[in-house]
Amino acid sequence: MTETTEFKAWRVHEEGDRFTGREETLTLDTLPEGGVLVRLSHSSLNYKDALSASGNRGVTREYPHTPGIDAAGSVVEAAGDNPAPQTAVIVTGYDLGMNTPGGFGEYIRVPGSWVAQMPPGWDARKAMIYGTAGLTAGLCVSKLLRMGADKDDGPVAVNGASGAVGSVAVEILSVLGFEVVAISGKADYRAQLERLGAKEVLAREQLEEQKKPLLKPRFAHAVDTVGGHPLAELLKQIRPGGSVACCGLVAGPQLQTTVLPFILRGVNLLGVDSVEIPLNEKQAVWDRLASDWACPQTEQSARTIGRNELGGALQAFLKGESAGKIVLDHGL
Ligand SMILES: NC(=O)c1ccc[n+]([C@@H]2O[C@H](COP(=O)([O-])OP(=O)(O)OC[C@H]3O[C@@H](n4cnc5c(N)ncnc54)[C@H](OP(=O)(O)O)[C@@H]3O)[C@@H](O)[C@H]2O)c1
Protein backbone atom coordinates (compact mmCIF):
# COMPACT_ATOMS: atom_id res chain seq x y z
CA MET A 1 0.00 0.00 0.00
CA THR A 2 1.55 3.36 -1.05
CA GLU A 3 0.63 6.96 -0.39
CA THR A 4 -0.77 7.15 -3.94
CA THR A 5 -3.22 4.29 -3.33
CA GLU A 6 -6.69 5.55 -4.25
CA PHE A 7 -9.90 5.26 -2.24
CA LYS A 8 -13.45 6.64 -2.30
CA ALA A 9 -14.78 9.21 0.14
CA TRP A 10 -17.89 11.38 0.53
CA ARG A 11 -16.35 14.83 0.85
CA VAL A 12 -18.00 18.15 1.64
CA HIS A 13 -16.94 21.28 -0.27
CA GLU A 14 -17.60 24.92 0.53
CA GLU A 15 -18.98 26.58 -2.63
CA GLY A 16 -19.85 30.21 -2.01
CA ASP A 17 -22.34 30.13 0.86
CA ARG A 18 -23.30 26.49 0.17
CA PHE A 19 -21.82 23.24 1.44
CA THR A 20 -22.13 20.29 -0.93
CA GLY A 21 -21.15 16.67 -0.34
CA ARG A 22 -20.14 14.29 -3.13
CA GLU A 23 -18.31 11.08 -3.84
CA GLU A 24 -14.64 11.59 -4.73
CA THR A 25 -11.51 9.59 -5.35
CA LEU A 26 -8.69 10.51 -2.95
CA THR A 27 -5.22 9.13 -2.27
CA LEU A 28 -3.83 7.99 1.07
CA ASP A 29 -1.46 10.98 1.22
CA THR A 30 -4.52 13.21 1.88
CA LEU A 31 -4.87 11.54 5.32
CA PRO A 32 -2.91 12.72 8.38
CA GLU A 33 0.59 11.26 8.75
CA GLY A 34 1.55 8.58 11.28
CA GLY A 35 -0.78 6.60 13.51
CA VAL A 36 -2.94 3.68 12.46
CA LEU A 37 -4.28 3.25 8.91
CA VAL A 38 -7.69 1.58 8.99
CA ARG A 39 -9.69 0.24 6.01
CA LEU A 40 -13.31 0.93 6.89
CA SER A 41 -16.26 -1.23 5.99
CA HIS A 42 -18.89 0.72 7.99
CA SER A 43 -19.66 4.04 9.62
CA SER A 44 -22.72 5.35 11.43
CA LEU A 45 -24.75 8.56 11.04
CA ASN A 46 -25.00 11.10 13.84
CA TYR A 47 -26.45 14.58 14.22
CA LYS A 48 -22.89 15.92 14.49
CA ASP A 49 -22.14 14.57 10.99
CA ALA A 50 -25.11 16.54 9.65
CA LEU A 51 -23.69 19.65 11.31
CA SER A 52 -20.26 19.02 9.78
CA ALA A 53 -21.78 18.38 6.34
CA SER A 54 -23.79 21.60 6.51
CA GLY A 55 -20.83 23.86 7.31
CA ASN A 56 -21.15 24.23 11.08
CA ARG A 57 -17.80 25.80 12.06
CA GLY A 58 -18.23 24.68 15.66
CA VAL A 59 -17.76 21.13 14.35
CA THR A 60 -15.55 21.55 11.25
CA ARG A 61 -13.35 24.56 10.61
CA GLU A 62 -11.97 23.86 7.13
CA TYR A 63 -13.33 22.36 3.91
CA PRO A 64 -13.12 20.25 1.82
CA HIS A 65 -13.68 17.72 4.57
CA THR A 66 -14.76 14.07 4.99
CA PRO A 67 -17.28 13.82 7.90
CA GLY A 68 -18.05 10.70 9.95
CA ILE A 69 -17.46 10.66 13.73
CA ASP A 70 -17.85 6.85 13.84
CA ALA A 71 -15.83 4.22 12.01
CA ALA A 72 -15.25 0.47 12.05
CA GLY A 73 -13.00 -1.73 9.96
CA SER A 74 -9.65 -3.49 10.00
CA VAL A 75 -6.12 -2.26 10.54
CA VAL A 76 -3.95 -1.99 7.42
CA GLU A 77 -0.74 -0.73 9.02
CA ALA A 78 0.41 0.71 12.34
CA ALA A 79 3.74 1.69 13.88
CA GLY A 80 5.38 -1.41 15.38
CA ASP A 81 2.44 -3.49 14.07
CA ASN A 82 0.42 -2.42 17.13
CA PRO A 83 -2.43 -3.14 16.55
CA ALA A 84 -1.46 -5.91 14.14
CA PRO A 85 -2.66 -5.71 10.51
CA GLN A 86 -6.16 -7.22 10.04
CA THR A 87 -7.19 -6.44 13.64
CA ALA A 88 -10.86 -5.48 13.71
CA VAL A 89 -11.28 -2.08 15.37
CA ILE A 90 -13.74 0.70 16.26
CA VAL A 91 -12.89 4.42 16.23
CA THR A 92 -15.35 6.98 17.59
CA GLY A 93 -15.10 10.53 18.84
CA TYR A 94 -11.93 12.48 19.67
CA ASP A 95 -11.39 14.59 16.52
CA LEU A 96 -12.57 11.93 14.03
CA GLY A 97 -14.90 13.44 11.41
CA MET A 98 -14.56 16.92 12.93
CA ASN A 99 -11.22 18.25 11.65
CA THR A 100 -9.69 14.81 11.00
CA PRO A 101 -11.01 13.00 7.87
CA GLY A 102 -13.71 10.66 9.17
CA GLY A 103 -15.78 7.56 8.58
CA PHE A 104 -17.44 8.64 5.32
CA GLY A 105 -14.25 7.65 3.48
CA GLU A 106 -12.98 4.12 2.92
CA TYR A 107 -9.79 4.81 4.91
CA ILE A 108 -8.88 6.79 8.04
CA ARG A 109 -5.49 7.36 9.68
CA VAL A 110 -5.71 8.16 13.40
CA PRO A 111 -3.59 8.09 16.58
CA GLY A 112 -3.33 4.64 18.17
CA SER A 113 -4.89 6.05 21.36
CA TRP A 114 -8.22 6.45 19.46
CA VAL A 115 -8.44 2.81 18.34
CA ALA A 116 -10.66 0.39 20.32
CA GLN A 117 -10.68 -3.36 19.79
CA MET A 118 -13.76 -4.94 18.22
CA PRO A 119 -15.40 -6.95 21.04
CA PRO A 120 -15.63 -10.73 20.56
CA GLY A 121 -18.72 -11.73 18.55
CA TRP A 122 -19.14 -8.33 16.89
CA ASP A 123 -18.45 -7.27 13.32
CA ALA A 124 -18.09 -3.74 11.95
CA ARG A 125 -21.77 -3.40 11.04
CA LYS A 126 -22.90 -4.46 14.52
CA ALA A 127 -20.52 -1.94 16.11
CA MET A 128 -21.83 0.84 13.89
CA ILE A 129 -25.48 0.07 14.71
CA TYR A 130 -24.58 1.31 18.19
CA GLY A 131 -21.95 3.90 17.20
CA THR A 132 -21.49 7.04 19.28
CA ALA A 133 -25.20 7.10 20.21
CA GLY A 134 -25.08 3.58 21.68
CA LEU A 135 -21.77 4.31 23.39
CA THR A 136 -23.26 7.44 24.97
CA ALA A 137 -26.35 5.56 26.14
CA GLY A 138 -24.06 2.91 27.65
CA LEU A 139 -21.96 5.56 29.40
CA CYS A 140 -25.14 7.11 30.89
CA VAL A 141 -26.25 3.73 32.24
CA SER A 142 -22.75 3.05 33.48
CA LYS A 143 -22.71 6.31 35.47
CA LEU A 144 -26.10 5.54 37.04
CA LEU A 145 -24.89 2.09 38.06
CA ARG A 146 -21.68 3.51 39.51
CA MET A 147 -23.83 5.81 41.68
CA GLY A 148 -25.57 2.71 43.00
CA ALA A 149 -28.74 2.71 40.88
CA ASP A 150 -30.58 -0.57 41.33
CA LYS A 151 -33.51 -2.04 39.40
CA ASP A 152 -35.53 -2.22 42.62
CA ASP A 153 -35.18 1.53 43.24
CA GLY A 154 -38.29 2.38 41.17
CA PRO A 155 -39.04 3.91 37.76
CA VAL A 156 -36.17 5.31 35.67
CA ALA A 157 -37.08 8.06 33.18
CA VAL A 158 -35.45 8.39 29.75
CA ASN A 159 -36.00 11.81 28.23
CA GLY A 160 -35.75 12.19 24.43
CA ALA A 161 -36.59 8.48 24.34
CA SER A 162 -37.16 8.07 20.59
CA GLY A 163 -33.77 9.59 19.71
CA ALA A 164 -30.65 7.63 18.85
CA VAL A 165 -29.17 7.89 22.36
CA GLY A 166 -32.52 7.73 24.19
CA SER A 167 -33.79 4.62 22.42
CA VAL A 168 -30.63 2.62 23.21
CA ALA A 169 -30.78 3.85 26.82
CA VAL A 170 -34.40 2.61 27.06
CA GLU A 171 -33.37 -0.81 25.76
CA ILE A 172 -30.21 -1.24 27.88
CA LEU A 173 -32.07 -0.25 31.06
CA SER A 174 -34.95 -2.59 30.31
CA VAL A 175 -32.53 -5.43 29.47
CA LEU A 176 -31.03 -4.82 32.94
CA GLY A 177 -34.47 -5.15 34.52
CA PHE A 178 -35.16 -1.47 35.30
CA GLU A 179 -38.72 -0.18 35.08
CA VAL A 180 -38.29 2.33 32.26
CA VAL A 181 -40.55 5.35 31.75
CA ALA A 182 -39.94 6.75 28.27
CA ILE A 183 -40.61 10.47 27.84
CA SER A 184 -41.14 11.40 24.21
CA GLY A 185 -42.55 14.14 22.00
CA LYS A 186 -43.61 11.55 19.39
CA ALA A 187 -47.08 10.16 20.11
CA ASP A 188 -46.74 7.75 17.15
CA TYR A 189 -43.59 6.20 18.62
CA ARG A 190 -45.30 4.58 21.64
CA ALA A 191 -45.34 1.04 20.16
CA GLN A 192 -41.62 1.17 19.26
CA LEU A 193 -40.74 2.43 22.76
CA GLU A 194 -42.76 -0.39 24.30
CA ARG A 195 -40.96 -2.86 22.02
CA LEU A 196 -37.65 -1.50 23.36
CA GLY A 197 -38.92 -2.37 26.84
CA ALA A 198 -40.52 0.85 28.16
CA LYS A 199 -43.14 0.04 30.82
CA GLU A 200 -44.74 3.46 30.47
CA VAL A 201 -44.59 6.20 27.82
CA LEU A 202 -45.19 9.80 28.86
CA ALA A 203 -45.76 12.77 26.56
CA ARG A 204 -43.15 15.53 26.50
CA GLU A 205 -45.76 17.95 27.96
CA GLN A 206 -45.22 16.21 31.32
CA LEU A 207 -42.01 18.22 31.56
CA GLU A 208 -43.49 21.60 30.73
CA GLU A 209 -42.11 24.48 32.79
CA GLN A 210 -43.69 24.86 36.23
CA LYS A 211 -43.09 27.59 38.79
CA LYS A 212 -42.61 25.28 41.79
CA PRO A 213 -38.94 24.57 42.66
CA LEU A 214 -39.77 20.95 43.62
CA LEU A 215 -42.48 18.56 42.42
CA LYS A 216 -43.76 15.20 43.66
CA PRO A 217 -40.75 12.80 43.57
CA ARG A 218 -41.66 10.37 40.87
CA PHE A 219 -38.56 8.83 39.28
CA ALA A 220 -35.78 6.96 41.06
CA HIS A 221 -33.23 7.98 38.39
CA ALA A 222 -33.14 9.33 34.83
CA VAL A 223 -31.20 9.58 31.59
CA ASP A 224 -31.61 12.98 29.93
CA THR A 225 -30.60 13.53 26.27
CA VAL A 226 -32.47 16.83 25.98
CA GLY A 227 -31.09 19.47 28.42
CA GLY A 228 -32.80 22.87 28.72
CA HIS A 229 -35.98 23.33 30.73
CA PRO A 230 -37.15 19.66 30.39
CA LEU A 231 -34.03 18.63 32.35
CA ALA A 232 -34.76 21.28 34.99
CA GLU A 233 -38.31 19.89 35.36
CA LEU A 234 -37.01 16.33 35.54
CA LEU A 235 -34.64 17.24 38.38
CA LYS A 236 -37.62 18.48 40.41
CA GLN A 237 -39.23 15.02 40.15
CA ILE A 238 -36.29 12.79 41.16
CA ARG A 239 -36.64 10.84 44.38
CA PRO A 240 -34.22 11.49 47.29
CA GLY A 241 -30.75 10.14 46.54
CA GLY A 242 -31.53 9.57 42.86
CA SER A 243 -29.22 10.30 39.92
CA VAL A 244 -29.68 11.88 36.49
CA ALA A 245 -27.17 11.19 33.72
CA CYS A 246 -27.17 14.16 31.33
CA CYS A 247 -25.63 14.03 27.84
CA GLY A 248 -27.52 16.25 25.38
CA LEU A 249 -28.87 19.67 24.57
CA VAL A 250 -31.54 19.33 21.88
CA ALA A 251 -33.87 21.53 24.00
CA GLY A 252 -31.04 24.00 24.69
CA PRO A 253 -27.74 24.29 26.53
CA GLN A 254 -29.05 26.48 29.36
CA LEU A 255 -30.05 24.83 32.65
CA GLN A 256 -32.08 27.05 34.93
CA THR A 257 -32.69 25.32 38.21
CA THR A 258 -32.59 25.94 41.93
CA VAL A 259 -30.22 24.04 44.20
CA LEU A 260 -33.22 22.53 46.03
CA PRO A 261 -33.24 19.10 44.32
CA PHE A 262 -29.56 18.80 45.21
CA ILE A 263 -29.58 20.05 48.81
CA LEU A 264 -33.03 18.88 49.96
CA ARG A 265 -33.20 15.54 48.11
CA GLY A 266 -29.52 14.76 47.54
CA VAL A 267 -30.11 14.37 43.80
CA ASN A 268 -26.96 13.78 41.70
CA LEU A 269 -26.56 15.36 38.27
CA LEU A 270 -24.00 13.33 36.32
CA GLY A 271 -22.38 14.71 33.16
CA VAL A 272 -21.62 12.28 30.34
CA ASP A 273 -19.06 12.83 27.57
CA SER A 274 -18.48 10.11 24.96
CA VAL A 275 -15.91 12.00 22.87
CA GLU A 276 -12.76 12.82 24.84
CA ILE A 277 -12.85 10.20 27.59
CA PRO A 278 -9.94 7.71 27.82
CA LEU A 279 -10.13 4.78 25.42
CA ASN A 280 -10.39 2.19 28.21
CA GLU A 281 -13.70 3.74 29.34
CA LYS A 282 -15.07 3.43 25.79
CA GLN A 283 -13.74 -0.11 25.49
CA ALA A 284 -15.49 -1.17 28.71
CA VAL A 285 -18.86 0.02 27.32
CA TRP A 286 -18.29 -1.58 23.88
CA ASP A 287 -17.57 -4.87 25.64
CA ARG A 288 -20.80 -4.64 27.68
CA LEU A 289 -22.87 -3.72 24.59
CA ALA A 290 -21.49 -6.79 22.85
CA SER A 291 -22.41 -9.04 25.79
CA ASP A 292 -24.84 -8.51 28.67
CA TRP A 293 -26.06 -5.06 27.54
CA ALA A 294 -26.87 -6.14 23.96
CA CYS A 295 -30.00 -4.54 22.50
CA PRO A 296 -31.70 -6.97 20.08
CA GLN A 297 -34.48 -4.56 19.10
CA THR A 298 -32.02 -1.79 18.25
CA GLU A 299 -29.93 -4.26 16.25
CA GLN A 300 -32.95 -5.52 14.29
CA SER A 301 -34.36 -2.13 13.42
CA ALA A 302 -31.18 -0.41 12.10
CA ARG A 303 -31.22 0.78 8.49
CA THR A 304 -28.22 0.41 6.15
CA ILE A 305 -27.39 2.91 3.40
CA GLY A 306 -24.63 3.46 0.82
CA ARG A 307 -22.54 6.62 0.30
CA ASN A 308 -24.90 7.76 -2.48
CA GLU A 309 -27.70 8.11 0.12
CA LEU A 310 -25.69 10.17 2.62
CA GLY A 311 -26.85 13.59 1.41
CA GLY A 312 -30.56 12.88 1.95
CA ALA A 313 -30.04 11.02 5.22
CA LEU A 314 -28.02 13.89 6.72
CA GLN A 315 -30.63 16.44 5.64
CA ALA A 316 -33.28 14.41 7.50
CA PHE A 317 -31.26 14.81 10.72
CA LEU A 318 -31.20 18.58 10.32
CA LYS A 319 -34.98 18.66 9.75
CA GLY A 320 -35.57 16.48 12.84
CA GLU A 321 -37.08 13.78 10.58
CA SER A 322 -34.51 11.05 11.24
CA ALA A 323 -35.56 8.06 13.36
CA GLY A 324 -33.71 4.95 14.47
CA LYS A 325 -30.10 4.07 13.77
CA ILE A 326 -28.57 4.42 10.28
CA VAL A 327 -25.43 2.52 9.30
CA LEU A 328 -23.23 3.46 6.32
CA ASP A 329 -21.94 0.42 4.41
CA HIS A 330 -18.95 1.29 2.21
CA GLY A 331 -19.56 -1.84 0.16
CA LEU A 332 -23.01 -0.73 -1.04
N1 LIG B 1 -22.37 13.92 25.47
C1 LIG B 1 -22.03 13.22 24.40
O1 LIG B 1 -20.91 12.70 24.27
C2 LIG B 1 -23.05 13.03 23.32
C3 LIG B 1 -22.94 11.96 22.43
C4 LIG B 1 -23.97 11.77 21.49
C5 LIG B 1 -25.03 12.67 21.43
N2 LIG B 1 -25.05 13.71 22.31
C6 LIG B 1 -26.14 14.66 22.34
O2 LIG B 1 -27.28 13.99 22.81
C7 LIG B 1 -28.44 14.57 22.26
C8 LIG B 1 -29.29 13.49 21.62
O3 LIG B 1 -28.57 12.92 20.54
P1 LIG B 1 -29.29 11.88 19.57
O4 LIG B 1 -28.24 11.36 18.67
O5 LIG B 1 -30.11 10.94 20.37
O6 LIG B 1 -30.23 12.88 18.77
P2 LIG B 1 -31.61 12.56 18.05
O7 LIG B 1 -31.59 11.18 17.47
O8 LIG B 1 -31.85 13.71 17.14
O9 LIG B 1 -32.66 12.54 19.26
C9 LIG B 1 -32.97 13.61 20.08
C10 LIG B 1 -34.36 13.39 20.64
O10 LIG B 1 -34.66 14.43 21.56
C11 LIG B 1 -36.04 14.71 21.52
N3 LIG B 1 -36.21 16.14 21.21
C12 LIG B 1 -35.96 16.78 20.06
N4 LIG B 1 -36.19 18.09 20.18
C13 LIG B 1 -36.59 18.29 21.44
C14 LIG B 1 -37.00 19.44 22.17
N5 LIG B 1 -37.01 20.65 21.64
N6 LIG B 1 -37.35 19.28 23.45
C15 LIG B 1 -37.34 18.06 24.00
N7 LIG B 1 -36.98 16.94 23.35
C16 LIG B 1 -36.60 17.05 22.09
C17 LIG B 1 -36.64 13.87 20.45
O11 LIG B 1 -37.10 12.69 21.08
P3 LIG B 1 -38.61 12.54 21.56
O12 LIG B 1 -39.46 13.04 20.45
O13 LIG B 1 -38.75 11.09 21.82
O14 LIG B 1 -38.73 13.39 22.79
C18 LIG B 1 -35.45 13.50 19.59
O15 LIG B 1 -35.65 12.27 18.93
C19 LIG B 1 -27.94 15.63 21.27
O16 LIG B 1 -27.96 16.89 21.92
C20 LIG B 1 -26.52 15.21 20.99
O17 LIG B 1 -25.71 16.31 20.62
C21 LIG B 1 -24.09 13.90 23.24
The ligand as an SDF file (V2000), in Angstrom:
LIG
                    3D

 48 52  0  0  0  0  0  0  0  0999 V2000
  -22.3690   13.9190   25.4690 N   0  0  0  0  0  0  0  0  0  0  0  0
  -22.0280   13.2210   24.4000 C   0  0  0  0  0  0  0  0  0  0  0  0
  -20.9070   12.7020   24.2730 O   0  0  0  0  0  0  0  0  0  0  0  0
  -23.0500   13.0260   23.3220 C   0  0  0  0  0  0  0  0  0  0  0  0
  -22.9420   11.9560   22.4250 C   0  0  0  0  0  0  0  0  0  0  0  0
  -23.9690   11.7720   21.4890 C   0  0  0  0  0  0  0  0  0  0  0  0
  -25.0260   12.6700   21.4310 C   0  0  0  0  0  0  0  0  0  0  0  0
  -25.0490   13.7100   22.3070 N   0  0  0  0  0  0  0  0  0  0  0  0
  -26.1380   14.6630   22.3400 C   0  0  0  0  0  0  0  0  0  0  0  0
  -27.2820   13.9870   22.8110 O   0  0  0  0  0  0  0  0  0  0  0  0
  -28.4410   14.5740   22.2580 C   0  0  0  0  0  0  0  0  0  0  0  0
  -29.2890   13.4880   21.6180 C   0  0  0  0  0  0  0  0  0  0  0  0
  -28.5690   12.9170   20.5380 O   0  0  0  0  0  0  0  0  0  0  0  0
  -29.2940   11.8840   19.5730 P   0  0  0  0  0  0  0  0  0  0  0  0
  -28.2380   11.3610   18.6690 O   0  0  0  0  0  0  0  0  0  0  0  0
  -30.1100   10.9400   20.3690 O   0  0  0  0  0  0  0  0  0  0  0  0
  -30.2340   12.8800   18.7670 O   0  0  0  0  0  0  0  0  0  0  0  0
  -31.6080   12.5620   18.0460 P   0  0  0  0  0  0  0  0  0  0  0  0
  -31.5850   11.1840   17.4730 O   0  0  0  0  0  0  0  0  0  0  0  0
  -31.8510   13.7080   17.1350 O   0  0  0  0  0  0  0  0  0  0  0  0
  -32.6610   12.5420   19.2640 O   0  0  0  0  0  0  0  0  0  0  0  0
  -32.9660   13.6120   20.0760 C   0  0  0  0  0  0  0  0  0  0  0  0
  -34.3620   13.3890   20.6440 C   0  0  0  0  0  0  0  0  0  0  0  0
  -34.6560   14.4340   21.5600 O   0  0  0  0  0  0  0  0  0  0  0  0
  -36.0450   14.7100   21.5190 C   0  0  0  0  0  0  0  0  0  0  0  0
  -36.2110   16.1420   21.2150 N   0  0  0  0  0  0  0  0  0  0  0  0
  -35.9610   16.7750   20.0570 C   0  0  0  0  0  0  0  0  0  0  0  0
  -36.1900   18.0880   20.1830 N   0  0  0  0  0  0  0  0  0  0  0  0
  -36.5930   18.2910   21.4420 C   0  0  0  0  0  0  0  0  0  0  0  0
  -36.9960   19.4360   22.1700 C   0  0  0  0  0  0  0  0  0  0  0  0
  -37.0070   20.6500   21.6400 N   0  0  0  0  0  0  0  0  0  0  0  0
  -37.3490   19.2840   23.4520 N   0  0  0  0  0  0  0  0  0  0  0  0
  -37.3390   18.0590   23.9980 C   0  0  0  0  0  0  0  0  0  0  0  0
  -36.9790   16.9450   23.3510 N   0  0  0  0  0  0  0  0  0  0  0  0
  -36.6010   17.0510   22.0850 C   0  0  0  0  0  0  0  0  0  0  0  0
  -36.6390   13.8670   20.4490 C   0  0  0  0  0  0  0  0  0  0  0  0
  -37.0980   12.6900   21.0770 O   0  0  0  0  0  0  0  0  0  0  0  0
  -38.6070   12.5430   21.5640 P   0  0  0  0  0  0  0  0  0  0  0  0
  -39.4560   13.0370   20.4470 O   0  0  0  0  0  0  0  0  0  0  0  0
  -38.7460   11.0890   21.8230 O   0  0  0  0  0  0  0  0  0  0  0  0
  -38.7310   13.3860   22.7850 O   0  0  0  0  0  0  0  0  0  0  0  0
  -35.4470   13.4950   19.5940 C   0  0  0  0  0  0  0  0  0  0  0  0
  -35.6490   12.2720   18.9320 O   0  0  0  0  0  0  0  0  0  0  0  0
  -27.9370   15.6280   21.2670 C   0  0  0  0  0  0  0  0  0  0  0  0
  -27.9630   16.8920   21.9180 O   0  0  0  0  0  0  0  0  0  0  0  0
  -26.5190   15.2150   20.9930 C   0  0  0  0  0  0  0  0  0  0  0  0
  -25.7150   16.3060   20.6240 O   0  0  0  0  0  0  0  0  0  0  0  0
  -24.0870   13.9020   23.2410 C   0  0  0  0  0  0  0  0  0  0  0  0
  1  2  1  0
  2  3  2  0
  2  4  1  0
  4  5  1  0
  4 48  2  0
  5  6  2  0
  6  7  1  0
  7  8  2  0
  8  9  1  0
  8 48  1  0
  9 10  1  0
  9 46  1  0
 10 11  1  0
 11 12  1  0
 11 44  1  0
 12 13  1  0
 13 14  1  0
 14 15  2  0
 14 16  1  0
 14 17  1  0
 17 18  1  0
 18 19  2  0
 18 20  1  0
 18 21  1  0
 21 22  1  0
 22 23  1  0
 23 24  1  0
 23 42  1  0
 24 25  1  0
 25 26  1  0
 25 36  1  0
 26 27  1  0
 26 35  1  0
 27 28  2  0
 28 29  1  0
 29 30  1  0
 29 35  2  0
 30 31  1  0
 30 32  2  0
 32 33  1  0
 33 34  2  0
 34 35  1  0
 36 37  1  0
 36 42  1  0
 37 38  1  0
 38 39  2  0
 38 40  1  0
 38 41  1  0
 42 43  1  0
 44 45  1  0
 44 46  1  0
 46 47  1  0
M  CHG  2   8   1  16  -1
M  END
$$$$
